[in-house]
Amino acid sequence: MNDSHPTTTIDVALGERRYPVWIGHNLLADRDRWRAMLRGRHALVISNTTVAPLYLQRVTQGLEGLQWSSFLLDDGESHKSFSNVERALQALADLGATRDACVIALGGGVVGDLAGFSAACWMRGIDFIQMPTTLLAMVDSSVGGKTGVNLPAGKNLVGAFHQPRAVVADIDTLASLPEREYSAGLAEVVKGAAIGDVPFFEWLEEHADALMAHDTALVIEAIARKVRYKAGVVSRDETEQGERALLNWGHTFGHALETAGHYTTLLHGEGVAVGMVLAAKMSERLGMSEAVDRERLQRLLQRLGLPTTVPAGMDPQHLLELMRLDKKNANGQLRLILWRGIGKAEIVGGVDETEVLAVLQAAMPA
């Protein structure tokens, strides 16, 4: 990837808490851009053992003159835990971090979620900056202020809405991303198009092969289009009282699949991909949509290197039990994000569990 493409800036419009999302080349080393977002003299960089050897030095060179330290997680979803939150908070204590300190999240979604949650907790909330290094984090988890940690009972059951001061999406970091992780990020791009942007979905169908070939200009455009879509939703419904819940399309099924696989069978984006297909099948079963839309979705996901079937060895009844813990549920009833075809997602409450179980059972590999 070269640096001939100018930096794209997208604002997340939240009044006095509005913040920029920068997408471009060599941004981690562009200290003049992001250093101004730090208001105090303390900074804690939270990263993981995979990302830190590659990129930590670029960030810490920009912290010259501040009191800073770093805290590293082991890599993987299973490390998004309360025990690591406690360690991150202890690192802030050891640093002597005051209320104008800043946490910098350098990594993928796990790092960003845990760092943001730790920042939300320290002294009831301090600044943090997202520096996503995976495609999935760039297009989804780094934008919108959702933070959280996992419990054995399920994913992201504990968390807080805590918006960052800025998002620094340096696409040069994608060069070190394994192909499977890259495809997992594309699942969240597809999700945004599938729930509310038909022209974007058609654009993805047209450019799927070029995206898989890492065409720089198209990758930047895909990230920017997804971030613009999400930024608009977040600005209208920050705390998920209505429209923002649509962004969970595929997630109720997907989180259950991730949890059942102990976060080792499926990456988050892979769980979302399979979850979107299951949500489409659920919509068909309820007479809301046609098979042709689901088949079109499946073809696009497969072209982008993503799974569309439930992994072997999973128990439908156990998956249903995990789905009951989903945060969208209300009054003891399942609420699912379903659709009436591409670009037409909606929240459906009171979904009959026997119908969900039937969809899960039918989706199990033979």
N, C-alpha and C positions, 0 to 999 in steps of 0.2 A: 504494500500500500504506500502511495506517495502522499505528499502534503499539498497537492495542487488544489484541493477542494477547500473553500473557505469554511470557517466555523459557522454552524447553524445555531441560532439562539431561539429558544421557545420559552415564553413566560407562562408560568402557572399563576393565574390571576386569583389571588386570595387577599385582596385588599392590602393592608399594611404588611401582610406576611407573604406577599407575592415573591417568587424567586425564579431565577433563570435556570434553564436546562441548556447546557452547552454541548454540542455534538460536533466533533472534529478531530483533527490530528494533533499529536504532541501537546495535548492539553494538561497532562499531569505535570509536565515540566514548565508550563506557562504560569509561573507563580504570580506574575503581575495581574493575571486575570482573577485567580481564586483567592489569593492571600488577603485581598481587601475584604473578603467575607468574614475573616476572623476578627472578632471584636476585642478579645482579651489577650492575655500573654501565655495562656496554657492551652496545649493541644495534645490530644491522645489519638494516635492513629491505630485503628483496629483493622487487622487484616488476617490472612490465614497463611499457613505454612507453604502453600503452593504459590500464592500471589506475591507474598512479601519478597522472596529472593529476586523476583523479576522487576518489581515496580516500586518497592518501598523507598528506595534511595531517591528516586525522582521526586517523590512527595516530600521527604524529610529535608531535601536540599532547599525546598521552598519555605521551610519553617525556621530558617536561620534567624537567630535573635530572640526566639521564643523559648519558653520552657516546654519541652515536649517529651513524650515517650511513646512507645508502641506496645501493643498487646496482640499476640497472635493466637488464633484458634487453629485447631486441626481442621482439615478440609472435610466438608460433608454436612448434610442436613442434620444428622444425629447430634452435631455439636451446637445446634441452636437451642441451648438448654439454660435452665435457671442457674446451674452451677457455673456456667461460663459468664452469665450476666453478673453474678457475684464477683467473679474474678475481674471482669471489666471495671466494675464499680470500685473494687479495691485498687486497681491501677489508677483510677482517677483520684482516689484518696491519697495514694502514694505520691502522685504528682502534685498534690496540694491544689487541685483544680477548684477555682472559684466559679461564681455563677455566670461569669462572662467567658468561661472556657468553651472550647469547641472539640467535639469528637469528629474525626474524619474516618469514614467507612471506605476502605480500599479493598474491594473484592466483589464477589457476586451477591446473590440475594440473601444468603445465610448471614454473611458479614454485615450487609446493610440493615437487615432486620434486627439483628442483635445489637449492633452499634446504635441504631436509632432508638431502640427500646431502652438501652442503657443511658443514652443522653436524655431521654424523656424522664427517667427515674432520678438521675443525679440532681440533687437540690431542686427537685420538682420540675426540672426541665432546663437543659442548656442547649446551645446551638450544636448542630451537626451538619456536615457536608457529605453528600454521597459522591463517591468516585467509583462507579460501577465498572467492573472489568470483564463481565460476561454480557453476551447479547441479551440474555433474558433479563438481567438486572437493568440494562440500559433502557429497554423498551417497556418495562413494567414495574418491578419492585422498587426501583430508586425514585420513582415519581409518584407523588400522592400522599406521602406521609404515613403509610401503614407500616407499623413496626410490630415485632412480636417474637415469641419463643414457643417452642413445642412442649407438649406434655406427652407422657406415654399414651394417654387417652386419645390424642389427636394433634393435628398440626395447627399452629398459630392460635391456640385457644386462649393464650394470654398475650396482651399487647396494648398498644396505645396509638392514637393518631398524633403524630408529631412530625411536622413538616420540616424538611431540610432548609438550610440557608441557600444552597445551590446544588445543582447536579452537574458533575464534570464527567461527561461521557467521552473518553479518549478512545477512539476506535482502533488506534494502534494496538491496544491490548488484546483485540480479537485475534491477532496473528498467533498468539500463544494458546488459543482456546482449542481443545480437542473437538473434532468434527461432531461428535455426539452432543456436546454441550452447545455448539453453534446451532445445530438443528433444534435442540430443546428451546432455544431462544426464539426461533422462528415460529414455534407453536403459539407464543403469546402475541406475535405479530398477526398471525392468522386469526386468533381469537378476536382481536379488535375489529378486524374487517368483517368477520362472520356475524358479529352482533349488531353492527350499525353502520357499515360503510361498504355498500355494494361495489362502487367503482374501485375502491382499494382492493377488494377481494378479486375482482377481475384483473387488476394490475398485478397482483401476486400470481395469479394463474399464468399471466403472460410472461412474467419474469422469473418464475420459479427456478429454472435451470441456471440463469445468470446469478441469482442469489446463492445458489448452491456452489457456484464457481467463485463466490466472494467478490463479485464486481463492486468495486469501492463506491462508485457513485450511487448504485442501486441500493447497497447496504445502508448508506447514509440516508437515502430517501425513505427506505422502509422504516428505519428507526424514527426519523422525523415525523412521518405520517402517523405512526402508532403513538408517539409521544404527544403530538398535537391533539389527537383524538382523546387520549386519556386526560391530558391537561384540561380540556374543555369539560369533560365529565366531572373531574375533581373540583373544578372551580364552581360548578353548579350544585354539587352534592358532596361536600368534603367528607362528611362522617357517615356516608352510606345509608341515608334515610330513604332513598328511592333509586334514582337512575344509576348511581354508582354500583349498586348490587349487580347490575347487568354485567359488570366486568368480571364477575365470578362464573360466567358461562364455562361449563366444563369442570369447575373447581370442586363442586360437591362430590361428584363421582371421582374426580382426579385425586383429591386429598385422601379419600378413603383408600384408593389404590396405593398411594404412596405410603400411608400409614400401615396398611396390611402387609406391604413389602418391606417394612422396617426401614424405609428410606434408602434401601440398597438396590431394590429391583428396578425402580423407575426414577429417572430424574424428574424434577417438578414439571418441566415443559412436556415431557413424555406423558406424565400423568394427566396433564391438561389436554393433550392431544386425544388420548383414549377417552377422557372424560367428555370432551366435546362430541365425540362420536356416540357415546352412550346417551348424552342429553338429546342428541338428534334422534336416536332410536326411541327414546322415551316420548319425544314430541310426536313421532309417527304413531306410536302405540295409542296416544291420546287423541289422534285424529287432527293434530294441529299442523302437520307438515307432510311433505311428500318425500318418498325415498330418493327422488332425483337430487334433491338438495344435499342430503346426507352423503350420497355417492360422490357428488362433486367435492364436498368437504374432504371425504376420505382420500380421493385422488390427489388433491392438493397436498394434504399432510404427508402422504406416501412419497410424493415427488420431492418433498423437503426432508426426507429421511426420518420421518417420525412414525412411531407405532400407532396402529388404529384398533388393536385387539387387546383384550384383557390377558395379562400374563397367566401362564399355567399355574395351577396349584392354589388359586385364590378361592375362598368360600363365599358364595353370594350372601348368605345370611350374616356372616361377619362383616362384609362390606356394608350391608344395610344398617347394621348396628353402629358402625363408624359414621355413616351418613346422618344418623339421628343427632349427632353432636355438632352438626354444622351450625355456624353462627347465624345463618339466615332463618333457621327454623323458628316457628312461633306457635305458642299454644299447643305444644306437643305434636305439631304436624309438620311434615316436610314442606319446605318451600324451595322450589328448584327454579333455576334459570333455564327456560326452554325456548323454543323458537317456532316461528311460522315460516321458516325458510331463511335463506341467506339475507342478512341485514335486518332481521325482524325478531330480535330476542325480547322476552318479557318474563316478569316474575310470576310464577304460578304457585299459589298456596294450596294447602290441603291436599297434597298429592297422595293418592292411595298407596300405601306401602306394598300391598300385594302386586300392584302394577310395576312398581320399581323392582321388586324382587324378580318378577317375571322377565324384565328386561335384562337384569344381571344374570339370571340363569341362562337365558338364551345367548348371552354374549360369552359364556365360558367356552374355552377351547375344547374341542372334542377329544 
